[in-house]
Amino acid sequence: MKKGFTLIEIIITIGLIAIIGTVIVSNLSVSYTKQQEEQYENFKNTLEKAACTYIDLNMNASLKNTCQSKKTCTIAVQDLLTEGLIEDDDLNNPKTQSRIAGTTKIQVRYENGIKTCSYQE
């Protein structure tokens, strides 16, 4: 009676392990990418909501009217920090893994009296 495995059995086993490993690694990679995109969307939403709130809290009527007549204004991220609308931890961009500068601007647009805030890299 023979003891041990044949070369074919060993090669098939290693091949199956390699296939299973490849599937697992690719699924983890896709999950990580999706998570990173979700974190980036949350990052953008935080900055945009803070900018819109800043406009509502700090702009007097004449300045708000000026922005509405120009149809656009910009808010510096540093102003949002100073006002306490975002925290220092909110400045880490999950997409680039870097910190955005306080001079970064968030654009506020007015169309038909509706305000929209947008962050662009």
Phi and psi in radians as a Rosetta constraint file:
Dihedral C 1 N 2 CA 2 C 2 CIRCULARHARMONIC -1.444 0.35
Dihedral N 2 CA 2 C 2 N 3 CIRCULARHARMONIC 2.505 0.35
Dihedral C 2 N 3 CA 3 C 3 CIRCULARHARMONIC -2.036 0.35
Dihedral N 3 CA 3 C 3 N 4 CIRCULARHARMONIC 2.560 0.35
Dihedral C 3 N 4 CA 4 C 4 CIRCULARHARMONIC 1.778 0.35
Dihedral N 4 CA 4 C 4 N 5 CIRCULARHARMONIC -3.084 0.35
Dihedral C 4 N 5 CA 5 C 5 CIRCULARHARMONIC -1.901 0.35
Dihedral N 5 CA 5 C 5 N 6 CIRCULARHARMONIC 2.655 0.35
Dihedral C 5 N 6 CA 6 C 6 CIRCULARHARMONIC -1.450 0.35
Dihedral N 6 CA 6 C 6 N 7 CIRCULARHARMONIC 2.867 0.35
Dihedral C 6 N 7 CA 7 C 7 CIRCULARHARMONIC -1.074 0.35
Dihedral N 7 CA 7 C 7 N 8 CIRCULARHARMONIC -0.676 0.35
Dihedral C 7 N 8 CA 8 C 8 CIRCULARHARMONIC -1.083 0.35
Dihedral N 8 CA 8 C 8 N 9 CIRCULARHARMONIC -0.777 0.35
Dihedral C 8 N 9 CA 9 C 9 CIRCULARHARMONIC -1.086 0.35
Dihedral N 9 CA 9 C 9 N 10 CIRCULARHARMONIC -0.722 0.35
Dihedral C 9 N 10 CA 10 C 10 CIRCULARHARMONIC -1.147 0.35
Dihedral N 10 CA 10 C 10 N 11 CIRCULARHARMONIC -0.760 0.35
Dihedral C 10 N 11 CA 11 C 11 CIRCULARHARMONIC -1.120 0.35
Dihedral N 11 CA 11 C 11 N 12 CIRCULARHARMONIC -0.739 0.35
Dihedral C 11 N 12 CA 12 C 12 CIRCULARHARMONIC -1.112 0.35
Dihedral N 12 CA 12 C 12 N 13 CIRCULARHARMONIC -0.756 0.35
Dihedral C 12 N 13 CA 13 C 13 CIRCULARHARMONIC -1.083 0.35
Dihedral N 13 CA 13 C 13 N 14 CIRCULARHARMONIC -0.800 0.35
Dihedral C 13 N 14 CA 14 C 14 CIRCULARHARMONIC -1.109 0.35
Dihedral N 14 CA 14 C 14 N 15 CIRCULARHARMONIC -0.707 0.35
Dihedral C 14 N 15 CA 15 C 15 CIRCULARHARMONIC -1.070 0.35
Dihedral N 15 CA 15 C 15 N 16 CIRCULARHARMONIC -0.775 0.35
Dihedral C 15 N 16 CA 16 C 16 CIRCULARHARMONIC -1.119 0.35
Dihedral N 16 CA 16 C 16 N 17 CIRCULARHARMONIC -0.731 0.35
Dihedral C 16 N 17 CA 17 C 17 CIRCULARHARMONIC -1.078 0.35
Dihedral N 17 CA 17 C 17 N 18 CIRCULARHARMONIC -0.714 0.35
Dihedral C 17 N 18 CA 18 C 18 CIRCULARHARMONIC -1.131 0.35
Dihedral N 18 CA 18 C 18 N 19 CIRCULARHARMONIC -0.725 0.35
Dihedral C 18 N 19 CA 19 C 19 CIRCULARHARMONIC -1.127 0.35
Dihedral N 19 CA 19 C 19 N 20 CIRCULARHARMONIC -0.809 0.35
Dihedral C 19 N 20 CA 20 C 20 CIRCULARHARMONIC -1.087 0.35
Dihedral N 20 CA 20 C 20 N 21 CIRCULARHARMONIC -0.745 0.35
Dihedral C 20 N 21 CA 21 C 21 CIRCULARHARMONIC -1.070 0.35
Dihedral N 21 CA 21 C 21 N 22 CIRCULARHARMONIC -0.731 0.35
Dihedral C 21 N 22 CA 22 C 22 CIRCULARHARMONIC -1.102 0.35
Dihedral N 22 CA 22 C 22 N 23 CIRCULARHARMONIC -0.751 0.35
Dihedral C 22 N 23 CA 23 C 23 CIRCULARHARMONIC -1.105 0.35
Dihedral N 23 CA 23 C 23 N 24 CIRCULARHARMONIC -0.776 0.35
Dihedral C 23 N 24 CA 24 C 24 CIRCULARHARMONIC -1.106 0.35
Dihedral N 24 CA 24 C 24 N 25 CIRCULARHARMONIC -0.817 0.35
Dihedral C 24 N 25 CA 25 C 25 CIRCULARHARMONIC -1.107 0.35
Dihedral N 25 CA 25 C 25 N 26 CIRCULARHARMONIC -0.729 0.35
Dihedral C 25 N 26 CA 26 C 26 CIRCULARHARMONIC -1.158 0.35
Dihedral N 26 CA 26 C 26 N 27 CIRCULARHARMONIC -0.666 0.35
Dihedral C 26 N 27 CA 27 C 27 CIRCULARHARMONIC -1.152 0.35
Dihedral N 27 CA 27 C 27 N 28 CIRCULARHARMONIC -0.692 0.35
Dihedral C 27 N 28 CA 28 C 28 CIRCULARHARMONIC -1.130 0.35
Dihedral N 28 CA 28 C 28 N 29 CIRCULARHARMONIC -0.680 0.35
Dihedral C 28 N 29 CA 29 C 29 CIRCULARHARMONIC -1.117 0.35
Dihedral N 29 CA 29 C 29 N 30 CIRCULARHARMONIC -0.767 0.35
Dihedral C 29 N 30 CA 30 C 30 CIRCULARHARMONIC -1.120 0.35
Dihedral N 30 CA 30 C 30 N 31 CIRCULARHARMONIC -0.740 0.35
Dihedral C 30 N 31 CA 31 C 31 CIRCULARHARMONIC -1.089 0.35
Dihedral N 31 CA 31 C 31 N 32 CIRCULARHARMONIC -0.732 0.35
Dihedral C 31 N 32 CA 32 C 32 CIRCULARHARMONIC -1.127 0.35
Dihedral N 32 CA 32 C 32 N 33 CIRCULARHARMONIC -0.728 0.35
Dihedral C 32 N 33 CA 33 C 33 CIRCULARHARMONIC -1.117 0.35
Dihedral N 33 CA 33 C 33 N 34 CIRCULARHARMONIC -0.765 0.35
Dihedral C 33 N 34 CA 34 C 34 CIRCULARHARMONIC -1.092 0.35
Dihedral N 34 CA 34 C 34 N 35 CIRCULARHARMONIC -0.741 0.35
Dihedral C 34 N 35 CA 35 C 35 CIRCULARHARMONIC -1.108 0.35
Dihedral N 35 CA 35 C 35 N 36 CIRCULARHARMONIC -0.714 0.35
Dihedral C 35 N 36 CA 36 C 36 CIRCULARHARMONIC -1.127 0.35
Dihedral N 36 CA 36 C 36 N 37 CIRCULARHARMONIC -0.711 0.35
Dihedral C 36 N 37 CA 37 C 37 CIRCULARHARMONIC -1.128 0.35
Dihedral N 37 CA 37 C 37 N 38 CIRCULARHARMONIC -0.709 0.35
Dihedral C 37 N 38 CA 38 C 38 CIRCULARHARMONIC -1.120 0.35
Dihedral N 38 CA 38 C 38 N 39 CIRCULARHARMONIC -0.732 0.35
Dihedral C 38 N 39 CA 39 C 39 CIRCULARHARMONIC -1.109 0.35
Dihedral N 39 CA 39 C 39 N 40 CIRCULARHARMONIC -0.666 0.35
Dihedral C 39 N 40 CA 40 C 40 CIRCULARHARMONIC -1.170 0.35
Dihedral N 40 CA 40 C 40 N 41 CIRCULARHARMONIC -0.714 0.35
Dihedral C 40 N 41 CA 41 C 41 CIRCULARHARMONIC -1.090 0.35
Dihedral N 41 CA 41 C 41 N 42 CIRCULARHARMONIC -0.717 0.35
Dihedral C 41 N 42 CA 42 C 42 CIRCULARHARMONIC -1.108 0.35
Dihedral N 42 CA 42 C 42 N 43 CIRCULARHARMONIC -0.702 0.35
Dihedral C 42 N 43 CA 43 C 43 CIRCULARHARMONIC -1.038 0.35
Dihedral N 43 CA 43 C 43 N 44 CIRCULARHARMONIC -0.867 0.35
Dihedral C 43 N 44 CA 44 C 44 CIRCULARHARMONIC -1.069 0.35
Dihedral N 44 CA 44 C 44 N 45 CIRCULARHARMONIC -0.809 0.35
Dihedral C 44 N 45 CA 45 C 45 CIRCULARHARMONIC -1.065 0.35
Dihedral N 45 CA 45 C 45 N 46 CIRCULARHARMONIC -0.687 0.35
Dihedral C 45 N 46 CA 46 C 46 CIRCULARHARMONIC -1.065 0.35
Dihedral N 46 CA 46 C 46 N 47 CIRCULARHARMONIC -0.833 0.35
Dihedral C 46 N 47 CA 47 C 47 CIRCULARHARMONIC -1.142 0.35
Dihedral N 47 CA 47 C 47 N 48 CIRCULARHARMONIC -0.734 0.35
Dihedral C 47 N 48 CA 48 C 48 CIRCULARHARMONIC -1.170 0.35
Dihedral N 48 CA 48 C 48 N 49 CIRCULARHARMONIC -0.753 0.35
Dihedral C 48 N 49 CA 49 C 49 CIRCULARHARMONIC -1.145 0.35
Dihedral N 49 CA 49 C 49 N 50 CIRCULARHARMONIC -0.668 0.35
Dihedral C 49 N 50 CA 50 C 50 CIRCULARHARMONIC -1.124 0.35
Dihedral N 50 CA 50 C 50 N 51 CIRCULARHARMONIC -0.711 0.35
Dihedral C 50 N 51 CA 51 C 51 CIRCULARHARMONIC -1.133 0.35
Dihedral N 51 CA 51 C 51 N 52 CIRCULARHARMONIC -0.757 0.35
Dihedral C 51 N 52 CA 52 C 52 CIRCULARHARMONIC -1.113 0.35
Dihedral N 52 CA 52 C 52 N 53 CIRCULARHARMONIC -0.703 0.35
Dihedral C 52 N 53 CA 53 C 53 CIRCULARHARMONIC -1.133 0.35
Dihedral N 53 CA 53 C 53 N 54 CIRCULARHARMONIC -0.712 0.35
Dihedral C 53 N 54 CA 54 C 54 CIRCULARHARMONIC -1.015 0.35
Dihedral N 54 CA 54 C 54 N 55 CIRCULARHARMONIC -0.787 0.35
Dihedral C 54 N 55 CA 55 C 55 CIRCULARHARMONIC -1.029 0.35
Dihedral N 55 CA 55 C 55 N 56 CIRCULARHARMONIC -0.814 0.35
Dihedral C 55 N 56 CA 56 C 56 CIRCULARHARMONIC -1.130 0.35
Dihedral N 56 CA 56 C 56 N 57 CIRCULARHARMONIC -0.652 0.35
Dihedral C 56 N 57 CA 57 C 57 CIRCULARHARMONIC -1.440 0.35
Dihedral N 57 CA 57 C 57 N 58 CIRCULARHARMONIC -0.620 0.35
Dihedral C 57 N 58 CA 58 C 58 CIRCULARHARMONIC -1.936 0.35
Dihedral N 58 CA 58 C 58 N 59 CIRCULARHARMONIC -0.233 0.35
Dihedral C 58 N 59 CA 59 C 59 CIRCULARHARMONIC -1.569 0.35
Dihedral N 59 CA 59 C 59 N 60 CIRCULARHARMONIC 2.127 0.35
Dihedral C 59 N 60 CA 60 C 60 CIRCULARHARMONIC -1.259 0.35
Dihedral N 60 CA 60 C 60 N 61 CIRCULARHARMONIC 2.981 0.35
Dihedral C 60 N 61 CA 61 C 61 CIRCULARHARMONIC -1.054 0.35
Dihedral N 61 CA 61 C 61 N 62 CIRCULARHARMONIC -0.722 0.35
Dihedral C 61 N 62 CA 62 C 62 CIRCULARHARMONIC -1.194 0.35
Dihedral N 62 CA 62 C 62 N 63 CIRCULARHARMONIC -0.711 0.35
Dihedral C 62 N 63 CA 63 C 63 CIRCULARHARMONIC -1.168 0.35
Dihedral N 63 CA 63 C 63 N 64 CIRCULARHARMONIC -0.694 0.35
Dihedral C 63 N 64 CA 64 C 64 CIRCULARHARMONIC -1.116 0.35
Dihedral N 64 CA 64 C 64 N 65 CIRCULARHARMONIC -0.722 0.35
Dihedral C 64 N 65 CA 65 C 65 CIRCULARHARMONIC -1.123 0.35
Dihedral N 65 CA 65 C 65 N 66 CIRCULARHARMONIC -0.663 0.35
Dihedral C 65 N 66 CA 66 C 66 CIRCULARHARMONIC -1.087 0.35
Dihedral N 66 CA 66 C 66 N 67 CIRCULARHARMONIC -0.795 0.35
Dihedral C 66 N 67 CA 67 C 67 CIRCULARHARMONIC -1.086 0.35
Dihedral N 67 CA 67 C 67 N 68 CIRCULARHARMONIC -0.696 0.35
Dihedral C 67 N 68 CA 68 C 68 CIRCULARHARMONIC -1.187 0.35
Dihedral N 68 CA 68 C 68 N 69 CIRCULARHARMONIC -0.651 0.35
Dihedral C 68 N 69 CA 69 C 69 CIRCULARHARMONIC -1.234 0.35
Dihedral N 69 CA 69 C 69 N 70 CIRCULARHARMONIC -0.618 0.35
Dihedral C 69 N 70 CA 70 C 70 CIRCULARHARMONIC -1.325 0.35
Dihedral N 70 CA 70 C 70 N 71 CIRCULARHARMONIC -0.344 0.35
Dihedral C 70 N 71 CA 71 C 71 CIRCULARHARMONIC 1.247 0.35
Dihedral N 71 CA 71 C 71 N 72 CIRCULARHARMONIC 0.101 0.35
Dihedral C 71 N 72 CA 72 C 72 CIRCULARHARMONIC -2.776 0.35
Dihedral N 72 CA 72 C 72 N 73 CIRCULARHARMONIC 2.584 0.35
Dihedral C 72 N 73 CA 73 C 73 CIRCULARHARMONIC -2.541 0.35
Dihedral N 73 CA 73 C 73 N 74 CIRCULARHARMONIC 2.860 0.35
Dihedral C 73 N 74 CA 74 C 74 CIRCULARHARMONIC -2.212 0.35
Dihedral N 74 CA 74 C 74 N 75 CIRCULARHARMONIC 2.545 0.35
Dihedral C 74 N 75 CA 75 C 75 CIRCULARHARMONIC -2.115 0.35
Dihedral N 75 CA 75 C 75 N 76 CIRCULARHARMONIC 2.273 0.35
Dihedral C 75 N 76 CA 76 C 76 CIRCULARHARMONIC -1.394 0.35
Dihedral N 76 CA 76 C 76 N 77 CIRCULARHARMONIC 2.509 0.35
Dihedral C 76 N 77 CA 77 C 77 CIRCULARHARMONIC -1.057 0.35
Dihedral N 77 CA 77 C 77 N 78 CIRCULARHARMONIC -0.584 0.35
Dihedral C 77 N 78 CA 78 C 78 CIRCULARHARMONIC -1.044 0.35
Dihedral N 78 CA 78 C 78 N 79 CIRCULARHARMONIC -0.647 0.35
Dihedral C 78 N 79 CA 79 C 79 CIRCULARHARMONIC -1.109 0.35
Dihedral N 79 CA 79 C 79 N 80 CIRCULARHARMONIC -0.647 0.35
Dihedral C 79 N 80 CA 80 C 80 CIRCULARHARMONIC -1.179 0.35
Dihedral N 80 CA 80 C 80 N 81 CIRCULARHARMONIC -0.651 0.35
Dihedral C 80 N 81 CA 81 C 81 CIRCULARHARMONIC -1.153 0.35
Dihedral N 81 CA 81 C 81 N 82 CIRCULARHARMONIC -0.828 0.35
Dihedral C 81 N 82 CA 82 C 82 CIRCULARHARMONIC -1.049 0.35
Dihedral N 82 CA 82 C 82 N 83 CIRCULARHARMONIC -0.698 0.35
Dihedral C 82 N 83 CA 83 C 83 CIRCULARHARMONIC -1.320 0.35
Dihedral N 83 CA 83 C 83 N 84 CIRCULARHARMONIC -0.246 0.35
Dihedral C 83 N 84 CA 84 C 84 CIRCULARHARMONIC 1.462 0.35
Dihedral N 84 CA 84 C 84 N 85 CIRCULARHARMONIC 0.283 0.35
Dihedral C 84 N 85 CA 85 C 85 CIRCULARHARMONIC -1.420 0.35
Dihedral N 85 CA 85 C 85 N 86 CIRCULARHARMONIC -0.388 0.35
Dihedral C 85 N 86 CA 86 C 86 CIRCULARHARMONIC -2.343 0.35
Dihedral N 86 CA 86 C 86 N 87 CIRCULARHARMONIC 2.821 0.35
Dihedral C 86 N 87 CA 87 C 87 CIRCULARHARMONIC -1.845 0.35
Dihedral N 87 CA 87 C 87 N 88 CIRCULARHARMONIC 2.870 0.35
Dihedral C 87 N 88 CA 88 C 88 CIRCULARHARMONIC -1.025 0.35
Dihedral N 88 CA 88 C 88 N 89 CIRCULARHARMONIC -0.574 0.35
Dihedral C 88 N 89 CA 89 C 89 CIRCULARHARMONIC -1.166 0.35
Dihedral N 89 CA 89 C 89 N 90 CIRCULARHARMONIC -0.398 0.35
Dihedral C 89 N 90 CA 90 C 90 CIRCULARHARMONIC -1.276 0.35
Dihedral N 90 CA 90 C 90 N 91 CIRCULARHARMONIC -0.098 0.35
Dihedral C 90 N 91 CA 91 C 91 CIRCULARHARMONIC -1.591 0.35
Dihedral N 91 CA 91 C 91 N 92 CIRCULARHARMONIC 0.048 0.35
Dihedral C 91 N 92 CA 92 C 92 CIRCULARHARMONIC -1.578 0.35
Dihedral N 92 CA 92 C 92 N 93 CIRCULARHARMONIC 1.980 0.35
Dihedral C 92 N 93 CA 93 C 93 CIRCULARHARMONIC -1.347 0.35
Dihedral N 93 CA 93 C 93 N 94 CIRCULARHARMONIC 2.014 0.35
Dihedral C 93 N 94 CA 94 C 94 CIRCULARHARMONIC -1.203 0.35
Dihedral N 94 CA 94 C 94 N 95 CIRCULARHARMONIC -0.369 0.35
Dihedral C 94 N 95 CA 95 C 95 CIRCULARHARMONIC -1.308 0.35
Dihedral N 95 CA 95 C 95 N 96 CIRCULARHARMONIC -0.770 0.35
Dihedral C 95 N 96 CA 96 C 96 CIRCULARHARMONIC -1.758 0.35
Dihedral N 96 CA 96 C 96 N 97 CIRCULARHARMONIC -0.122 0.35
Dihedral C 96 N 97 CA 97 C 97 CIRCULARHARMONIC 1.019 0.35
Dihedral N 97 CA 97 C 97 N 98 CIRCULARHARMONIC 0.550 0.35
Dihedral C 97 N 98 CA 98 C 98 CIRCULARHARMONIC -2.273 0.35
Dihedral N 98 CA 98 C 98 N 99 CIRCULARHARMONIC 2.901 0.35
Dihedral C 98 N 99 CA 99 C 99 CIRCULARHARMONIC -1.602 0.35
Dihedral N 99 CA 99 C 99 N 100 CIRCULARHARMONIC 2.358 0.35
Dihedral C 99 N 100 CA 100 C 100 CIRCULARHARMONIC -1.474 0.35
Dihedral N 100 CA 100 C 100 N 101 CIRCULARHARMONIC 2.667 0.35
Dihedral C 100 N 101 CA 101 C 101 CIRCULARHARMONIC -1.358 0.35
Dihedral N 101 CA 101 C 101 N 102 CIRCULARHARMONIC 2.675 0.35
Dihedral C 101 N 102 CA 102 C 102 CIRCULARHARMONIC -1.152 0.35
Dihedral N 102 CA 102 C 102 N 103 CIRCULARHARMONIC -0.335 0.35
Dihedral C 102 N 103 CA 103 C 103 CIRCULARHARMONIC -1.470 0.35
Dihedral N 103 CA 103 C 103 N 104 CIRCULARHARMONIC -0.087 0.35
Dihedral C 103 N 104 CA 104 C 104 CIRCULARHARMONIC -1.020 0.35
Dihedral N 104 CA 104 C 104 N 105 CIRCULARHARMONIC 2.423 0.35
Dihedral C 104 N 105 CA 105 C 105 CIRCULARHARMONIC -1.877 0.35
Dihedral N 105 CA 105 C 105 N 106 CIRCULARHARMONIC 2.554 0.35
Dihedral C 105 N 106 CA 106 C 106 CIRCULARHARMONIC -2.029 0.35
Dihedral N 106 CA 106 C 106 N 107 CIRCULARHARMONIC 2.233 0.35
Dihedral C 106 N 107 CA 107 C 107 CIRCULARHARMONIC -1.554 0.35
Dihedral N 107 CA 107 C 107 N 108 CIRCULARHARMONIC 2.368 0.35
Dihedral C 107 N 108 CA 108 C 108 CIRCULARHARMONIC -2.015 0.35
Dihedral N 108 CA 108 C 108 N 109 CIRCULARHARMONIC 2.182 0.35
Dihedral C 108 N 109 CA 109 C 109 CIRCULARHARMONIC -2.076 0.35
Dihedral N 109 CA 109 C 109 N 110 CIRCULARHARMONIC 2.568 0.35
Dihedral C 109 N 110 CA 110 C 110 CIRCULARHARMONIC -2.076 0.35
Dihedral N 110 CA 110 C 110 N 111 CIRCULARHARMONIC 2.164 0.35
Dihedral C 110 N 111 CA 111 C 111 CIRCULARHARMONIC -2.335 0.35
Dihedral N 111 CA 111 C 111 N 112 CIRCULARHARMONIC 2.093 0.35
Dihedral C 111 N 112 CA 112 C 112 CIRCULARHARMONIC 0.963 0.35
Dihedral N 112 CA 112 C 112 N 113 CIRCULARHARMONIC 0.657 0.35
Dihedral C 112 N 113 CA 113 C 113 CIRCULARHARMONIC 1.362 0.35
Dihedral N 113 CA 113 C 113 N 114 CIRCULARHARMONIC 0.043 0.35
Dihedral C 113 N 114 CA 114 C 114 CIRCULARHARMONIC -1.768 0.35
Dihedral N 114 CA 114 C 114 N 115 CIRCULARHARMONIC 2.259 0.35
Dihedral C 114 N 115 CA 115 C 115 CIRCULARHARMONIC -1.654 0.35
Dihedral N 115 CA 115 C 115 N 116 CIRCULARHARMONIC 2.299 0.35
Dihedral C 115 N 116 CA 116 C 116 CIRCULARHARMONIC -2.282 0.35
Dihedral N 116 CA 116 C 116 N 117 CIRCULARHARMONIC 2.420 0.35
Dihedral C 116 N 117 CA 117 C 117 CIRCULARHARMONIC -1.987 0.35
Dihedral N 117 CA 117 C 117 N 118 CIRCULARHARMONIC 2.402 0.35
Dihedral C 117 N 118 CA 118 C 118 CIRCULARHARMONIC -2.494 0.35
Dihedral N 118 CA 118 C 118 N 119 CIRCULARHARMONIC 2.420 0.35
Dihedral C 118 N 119 CA 119 C 119 CIRCULARHARMONIC -1.845 0.35
Dihedral N 119 CA 119 C 119 N 120 CIRCULARHARMONIC 2.196 0.35
Dihedral C 119 N 120 CA 120 C 120 CIRCULARHARMONIC -2.147 0.35
Dihedral N 120 CA 120 C 120 N 121 CIRCULARHARMONIC 2.372 0.35
